[in-house]
Amino acid sequence: MTEGNDMPKETVNKEAMTDDDHHEKDKETARIIEEIIEGISPQRRRGTLIRTISAVISLQKRYYSIRPHREQEQRNAEDVLFDMFYNEETGFISMGKFLAALKTTGIRRNDPRIRELMDNLKKVHKLANYESGSSPETQNLNRETFKAVVAQNIVLIAKAFRQQFIIPDFSGFVKDVEDIFWKCKTFAAGKVADYIPQLARYSPDSWGVSICTIDGQRYSIGDVDVPFTLQSCSKPLTYAIALEKLGAKLVHSYVGQEPSGRNFNELVLDYNNKPHNPMINAGAILTCSLIQALIKPEMTAAEKFDYTMSWFKRLSGGENIGFNNAVFLSEREAADRNYALGFYMRENKCYPKQTNLKEVMDFYFQCCSMETNCESVSVIAATLANGGICPTTEEKVFRPEVVRDVLSIMHSCGTYDYSGQFAFKVGLPAKSGVSGGMMLVIPNVMGIFTWSPPLDQLGNSVRGMQFCEELVNVFNFHRYDNLKHASNKKDPRKHRYETKGLSIVNLLFSAASGDVTALRRHRLSGMDITLADYDGRTALHLAASEGHLDCVKFLLEQCHVPHNPKDRWGNRPIDEAENFGHYKIVEYLKLWAEKSHTGEDVKTEIVLKNTDADEEILTDELNSEYDRSVTATQMPKEFSTSSGSDDSTRPGL
């Protein structure tokens, strides 16, 4: 009875010390128990008390079991992080060093997910009365202050340093991307679009690449902050908005899903008198008409513009999305072909009934004139790669089925008349624009945006296309790359030593379990059978210690592994066999060791036997014009200097 009462009290008190609210709940629970006990007769009180306390403790364990475990894990993670970076002499951690290390994992200081960390640093800096010239990000903190600063974001930070993101070795991946970037920068082909003066002013030397993974890892290089207009890169976004609000069935009753096989601005419709797909000008204009006429039709033109821009900003995680009025006015003035497409579709009754064509055309030009930079659009691409969830804000913007349909159209129709070849060579969803942008989506991995104004004859960025092709040559990102057997390409989604580590584990497990068939498979695959684990234990160590004589024979006789490797404790396979009482293996290893010591004599004997055999064979095969008696006396002398039975040393061959 005493033990039964003491244990619950300690448990409850331990939990109560974690939070004031828990303490209040415990007092309330105790009061209820007392009231229950008072209403029970003394004879029945003992058994009822035990059952009541047991039931309460069971409920409390279920109620509190998750939180203490998480809090303990959180405390451990914070302490481990502090121990990784603190200065042993001062006992303080440099936040500049800590944030720099965090950046190597792909997490930037302006990431919205660590906003609390940065705000806490500013508060600590202000309370500590640092000098005016110092920065909150360079201050030194003690253990307790550091733990308080990072506590709210510890889950993300711990995940970053544990390499649990989609690209675990992000710094290694970045180096490969940099190599591709500089290689593509040397390409000087193409011509900057000049159908409006604002586009013609871009420098042909501008070149930038931004990357954002589905875990929010960021990297940029080149001219990534230079503003430009989205142009045709806005088409997948307006199409996604229409799908999200109206549904695929309604949208595709107005616009098709097939590649047109024609120029992007040609006056042509499909056999149903609909635009072929939303990625050509006719399809994008019709998509804009659906947004204008069917989504919140009570809105004015200005409100509809703000509404659409808010979608773009949500996709980019609230980053830089603006509007270039000069480009809008120039687009509207040079839009004869687009107006022709608009009137042609109205003639064929393609629009919803309440469509105002002038407002639709203006809205289409406004979407194309949205101004942004590489950094922002890479987050948009990553949102599409992440199934419609923005990786930096973790907001669900689009439903997964909407993103699926958008990426499918981008894959087949996203790069104008080059779409078929792009799908063949790169195998990824992409969308290009005449401003030089190229939005590339690697589903479930990352989004990439490249910007370089010079275009090829089909209207795609020359450097952007080259970058995409080089990317899939280095990494197995192509949709149909074999992830299991493509050994000539890198897979940045795997840990650096994951493949080798799994191979070693499989090899050692096969040896320990006595699976000769598996060992034979490893041997035939060309694997190095002498690989050891971190303790230096080889497959022979495991096979000997577990008593698998057939595995030991296979490893020595067929794989020719060393018979006496030492692990970190100096133990050899024969020592393992002796320690575990496998004496047949001990005898076999001793015999093998003796043969190895006399290996020189054995090899010499084999060479002599082979020499005699070769002499007899060659003597029988020599042509009749040779004098047999001369050959018979000279052969032993000639072969006495031979080191073996290599055919290249045989006369007459």
N, C-alpha and C positions, 0 to 999 in steps of 0.2 A: 504493500500500500504506500509505503514511504517513497520507494523508487518510482512508483507510478505517478505520485504527485509531484516529486521533484523534477522529473524529466520534462513534463509539459510546461512547468513554470519557467524552467531555464530556456526552453524553446521559445515560449511566448515572450519572455523578457528580452531574449536576444533579438527577436524580430522587432520588439517594441522600440529598442534603442535606435533603429534605423530611421524612424520618422515619428514626429509628434502625433500625426493622425493615427498611426498604428497604435500608439500608446492609448489614445482616447478610445479606440475601438476595443482594445484589450480590457480597459476598465469597464466599458459597457458590457462586454461579454462576461466578466467576473460578476457583475451585478445581477445579470440574468441568471447565471448559474446559482447564485445564492438564493434568489427568489424561488427557483425550481426546487432546490434542496429543502428549503423551509417547509414546503408544502408536502414533503414526503415523510412517512412515518420512520422513526429511528430504525425499525427492523429492516426496512427495505432501502434505507438511505445508502448503505455501503455499496451495494451492487449498482444502484442507480447512479451514484456519484462517479464511479469508474466509467460506466457506459457514457454518461453525459460528457465528461471531460474528454474521453476518447473521441467522441463524435465532434466536439468543438475543435480539438487538435487536428483532426482529419480535415475539417473544413478550412482551418487556418493554414495548414500546409498547402492545400490546393490554392488558397488565395494568395499566399505570400511566396510560394516556391520559385516563381519565375523572376520576380524583381530582385531578391538578394543575389541570385546567381548572376544576373546581368550586371548588378552593381559591382559585384566582386570582379567580374571579367573586365568591367570598365576601369576599375581601380588598377587592376593588373596592367592593362594596356597603357594607361597613363604613366605608371611607374616605369614600365619597360621603355617607353618613348623617352622619358626623361633620362634614364640611364644610358640610352644610346647616344645622346647628344650633349650631355652636360660636361662641364670642365671639372676634372677631378681636383684641381688645385683650388678653385674658387667655390665649387659646389653649386654654380649657377649654370643655366642653359642659355645659350645665345639664340634668340628668336630669329635673327637673320640667318644663321646657319640652319636652323630647323625649317624655316620657310623655303630656303634654297633647296634643301633635300626633298621637301614636299613637291617642289616644282619639277624635280627630275622624274617624279611619278606621273606628271601630267596635270597636276592640280595647281592652278594659278592663285595668286593672292586675291584677285577680284572675283573668284568663283562664288556665286551666291550661296553655295552650300556651306561655306566656311565664313559667312558674314559675321556670325556670332563670335568666332575666334578673333577676327580683326577688330570688331567693336570692343571686345574685352581688352585687347591690347591697348587700344586708345584710352580706355577708362583707367587701366593700370598706369599708363604713362602719365595721365593727367593727375592722378592721385599721388604719384611718386614725386611730382614736381621736378621732372627732368629739365635739363637746360633747353632753352628755346630752339637750339639748332639740332637737337637730337630727334630721332624718329621713333614712333612706337614699335616699328617692325625690327629695330636693331637693339632693343633693350635686353638686359639680362634678367632672368627670373629665377627664383628659388623653386624648389620642388612643389610646395603647396600652391604657390601662385600659378605656376605652370599648369598644374592639374585643374585648377579652377578656370583657367583661361580656355583650355581645350576641351573641357568636359562636355559641352553641348554638341561638339562636332567630332567626338572621339570615334564614333563608328566609321565615318568616312575616312578619317585620318588613319586609323588602324588598318582599314581595308587597303589603303594606298600603300602603306609601308609593308604590308604582308604580301604585296603583289597579287592581289585578288581581283584586279581589274581585267577587262577583256584583253588588253595588251599588257602582260605582266612586265616584260622587259621593255619599257617604253623608251628609255634612252637608247637602247640598241636599235629599236625600230626607227627612231628619229634620225640616227646616223645614216641608215639606208635611204630614208626619204631625202635627206640633204644631198646625198650623192646623185639621186635622180633629178633633184631640182637643178643642180649646177650643170648636169649633163644637158638638160632640156633648155637651159638659158642660152646655150650657144646657138640654138636654132634661130635663124634670122629670116626665114621664109614668111610669106603671107603679107596681107595688106590690111591696114586699119580701115574699118567701115567709114565711109564718108558721105552717106546719103543725107545725113544731117550734120551741121557744123560742130555740134557739141561732141559727137563721137570722133570726128576727124582730128580733134585736138589732142587725143590721147597719145602718149609717147609709145612708139613701137617697142621700146626697150623695157617697158613695165612688165613685171613678172612676179606674181605672188602665189603662195600656196598656204592654205589653212586646213587644219585637221581637227576634228572633234570626234571622239569615240562615244559609244553609247554609255560609257561610265563618266563622261565629262572630261576626259583627258584631252588637253589642248596643246597644239603646237602650230606655229606659224613661221614662215620664212619669206623674205622678199617684200614686195610692195603690197602688204596686206591691209594697210590703213587708208589707201587711196580710194576715195569714193567713186562709185560708178553706178549706172542704172541697171536694173535687173533685166530689162528687155524680155526675151523669150524664156528666161529662167523663172519668170513669174507664172508661166502657164501651168506647171504642175501644181502650184499652190492654189490658184483659183479653181482648178479642177477638183482639188481635194476639198476645198470649202464647199463647193456645190455637192459633192458626194456626201460630205458629213451632214449637211443640212437637208438635202433633198432625197438622198438615197440613190443607189446605182441604177435601179430600174427606171426611175424618172429621168435621170440625167442621160442615160443611154437610149432613151426614146427620142432624144434630140441630136445626139452626137454619137458617132461610131467608135470602134476600137481597133480598126485595121490600119496598117501602114498604107499611105496613099500611093506610093510609088511615083509621086509627082513632086514638083517644087513646092516648098512650104507655103507659097502665096499664090498658087495657081487657082484659076477660076474653074473649079471642078468639085462635084459632089459624088457620093457613092451611089450604088444602085437603089438605095432607099431615099434618095434626095436629102441626105444628111452629110455633114462634114465627116471626113474619114476618121479623125481622131482629135482629141483636145490639144495635141501638141503642135498642130499646124495653125496658121493664122485664122482660117475660117472656123476651126473647132474652138480656138481660144475666144474668138469674138462671141460665138454662140454660148460658150460657158459663162462669159461675162453677162450675157443677156439673161441667163437663168438666175444668176446672183442678183441682178438688177431688178428683175420682174417678179421673181418667185420667193426670194428670201427677204422677209421684212419689207414688203412692197410699200408700206406706209412711210418709209424713210425717204428723205430728200436725197439728191445727188451728193451733197456734201456729207450727209450722215452716212451714206453708203460707202463713201470713200474712207471715212474714219473707221467704219466698221471693218472694212477689209484690211486696212493697215493694222488694226488691233490684232487680227489673226496672224499677220506676218510677224508682228512683234512677239506674240506668244510662241510662235514657232522658233524664234531666235532667242528665246529666253530673256526677252526684254532688252536686247542689245540694239545697236545702232540701225534703225530703219527710218529713212526720211523720204523726201520727195523733191525732185528736181523739176521746177516749173519750166525752166528754159527748154529742157529736153521734151517735156510734155507739149509745149507750144510748137516746137520744131517737128515733132512726130505728127501732130495734127495737120500741120501745113504740108507735109510731104507724104500724105496718106492716101493718095489717089487709088492705089491698088487695094488698100484695105477698105476704103469706102466702096469700091467696086465689088469686093467680096460681100460686104454688108448688104448692099442693094440686091446682089445676085441671090443671096440667101432669103431676103425678104420676098423676092419674086417667086421663089420656090416654097414659100410658106414654112420656113425652118424655125421661126421664132415663136415663143409663147405669144398669145393674143395681145396681151397688154404691154408689149415691148415698145419702148421709145428708142428708135434706132440712133438718133443723135446722142442721147444720153449713154446708150450702150457703147458707142464708138469712143466717146470721151472717157468713159470708165475703163475701157480696154487700154487706151493710151496712158491713163493714169497708173494702171497696174504695171505697165511696162516702164514707167518713169519713176518707180520707187527707187530710191537711192540708198545704197548700203556699201559694205566692203567685204573682203574675203572672210574676215573673222566672223561676222554675223551670219553669213550664208552657210558657213561650215556647220554652225549649230543647227540651222534649218535642215541641212542634209542629214545631220546626226539624229534629229528628231524623226525624220522619215526612216532612218536605219533602225531606230529604236521602237518601231511600231506605233509612232504617233505620240510618244512621251518625250518631252524635252529633257535631255540629260542634265542640264544645269539647274533647272528649276523643278524638275520631276513632276511637271504638270502634264496631264493627259490632254493633248490638243485634238488629236484625231483618233477615231476607232481603228483597231488593227486591220479590219477588212477594207477600210478606206485607203490606208497606206499600201496594202497589198495591190489594190487596183491601180493606184497611182504609179507604183514602181513597175508594174507590168507594162503599162503604157510607155513609161520612160525607157524601159528596156528595148521595146520594139520600135519606138517612134521618136526618141529623144534627141537625136543628132541629125535632123533634117534628112537629106538623101544618103547620108553616110550611116544611117541607123543599122542597116543590115550588116555592113562590114564591122561596125563598132561592136555589135552584139557577138559577132564571130570572133573578133580579136580580143576584146576586153571582157565581154560577157557580164556586164554590170549595168544597172539602171543609171542613166545620166541624162542631163539636159544642158544644152549649150545656148548661148545668146550672142547677138551681134556686137555687144559691148566687149566681148572677149571672155566672158565668164563660162565656166564649165562646172556644173554641179554633179558630183559623182557620189553614189550611195552604195555602200557595201553592207547589205542587210545584216542586222544583228552584230555588226562590228563597229562601223564608223561612217561618218560623212566627210567628204573632202570637197573643197572648192578651190579651183584654180582661176587665175585671171591674167590674161595676156591679150591685148587688143588685136594684134595681127591675126587675120582670118585666112582660111584656105578658100578655094573656089566654092565650096558648099556652105560657107558661113560659120564654120567651126574654128575655134582657137587652135592655131598650129601647135603652140607649146602645150596647151591643155590636152590635146589629143595624144601628143607624144608622151606626156607625163602618164596618162592613163595606161598606155600600152607598155611603157617601161615598168609601171607599178605591178602589173600582172605578170610580167616576165620575172620579176624578183620575188614576189609573194604569190602564194596560191589563193588569190582572191577571185580568180575567174570562176564563174558560176559552175562550170563543169570540170574544174580541176579536181583531180583525185586526191583527197586529203590524206589518204592512207599511204599511197605509193609514190607521190610526186616528190621524190628525194632531191631533185635539182632546184626546188623552190623552198623558200622560207615560209614558215607558218608563225607569224608573230603572236598568234593566240595561245601558243604553247609556251610553257616556261622554258628557259634556256636549256636546262638539263633534263627536261621531262622525258624526252624520248629515250635518251641513254639510261636514265634512272629506271624506267619501266622495263627496258631490255635486261638490265642487270637483275632486277627483281624476278622477272620471269625465268631467267637462266638459273638463278640460285634456288628458286622454288622448285623448278623441275629436278634439279640435282638432289635437293633435300627430300623430295617425295619419291625418288627412285624412278622417275619417268624417263626411260631411255628413249622412247619415241620422241618426246619433246626435245631432248638433248640432240637427237639426230636432226630434228627440224631446225633447231638453232644453228647447227653445224652447216647444214645445206644452204641456209639463208646467207651464209657468209659472215655470221656474227663472230666477234672475237671471244672465244670460249675462255680465255684467260682473265676476263674482266673480274674485278673484285669489288666488294662493297666498301663502305667507309672504314670498316675495321680490317680491311685487307683479306677478308675471307673469300676464297674462290669456290667455284662449283665443286672442285675436288675436296676441299675442306668439308663442305656440307655432305657430300656423298659418303665420305669416309666416316664422319661422325654419326650418320644415321644408319650405317651398316649396309649400304647398297653396293655390293661387290660388282654387279653388272654395270652400274654407272661408273664406278672407278675404272673398270677395265676399258669401257668405251672412251672415257676421257683420256686415258693414257695411251691406249693402243690406236684409237682412231683419230683423236683430236691432237695427240702429241703435246699435251699440256705439260708444264714442268711438274715433276713429282714431289718437289720439296719446297713449295712457296711458304713463306712465313706471314702470319697475320700480325696485327699490331702488338700482340702479346708474345710473339715469337713462336707460336705453335705451328707445327707442320701437319699435313693430313695424317701422317702416321701417328703423330701424338694424339690427334683427335680420335683415331680408331682405338688406340690403346686406352685412352681415358674412358671410353664408352664400352669397352670389352668386345670389340669386333676383331677377333684374333685372326680370322681368315684374311681380312683386309690387311692386317698388320703383316702377315706372312707374305701376301702378294706384293705389298709395297716394298718390303725388304728385298725380295727377289728382283723387283724392278729396279731398285736402287743399285743392287749389285751389277745388274746388266748395264746400267748407266755408267758405273765406274769403269767397267771393262769395255765401254763402247768403242774405244779406239781399236782394241784388238778385234772386236766383232766386225767393225767396218773393214779392217784390213783383210780379214778372212773372207768377207763377202766379196770384196774387190778381186781377190785372187781367184775365187771360184768363178766369178763372172768373166774374168779374163780367160781362164781355161775354156769355158763354154764358148765364148766368142771365137777363140782360136779354132775350135773344132768346126763351128758353123762356117766361119770364113774360109777355112781350108777346103771344105766341101763345095763351096760356091764359087771358088776362083775359076776363071776361064782356063781352058786346056792349054793355051799358049804359055801360061806361066809354069815355070818349073816347080813341081810340087816339093821336091827335095830342098830347093833353095828356100822356098816359102816356109817349110816346116822348121828349118833351122833359124830363120830370122824372126819369126813371129814372136817367140817368147822374149827376145831381147827388145823388140820394139814396144811390146806391151808392158815391159817391166817398169817403164816410166809413166804409165797411165795412172791416173788417179781414180778411175772408175770405169763404168761400162757405158759411157756416153757415146752415142752413135757418131758424133762428130769427130771422134778420135779414131774411128775405124778406117783403115786403108781401103780404097776402092769404093767408098760410099759417098 
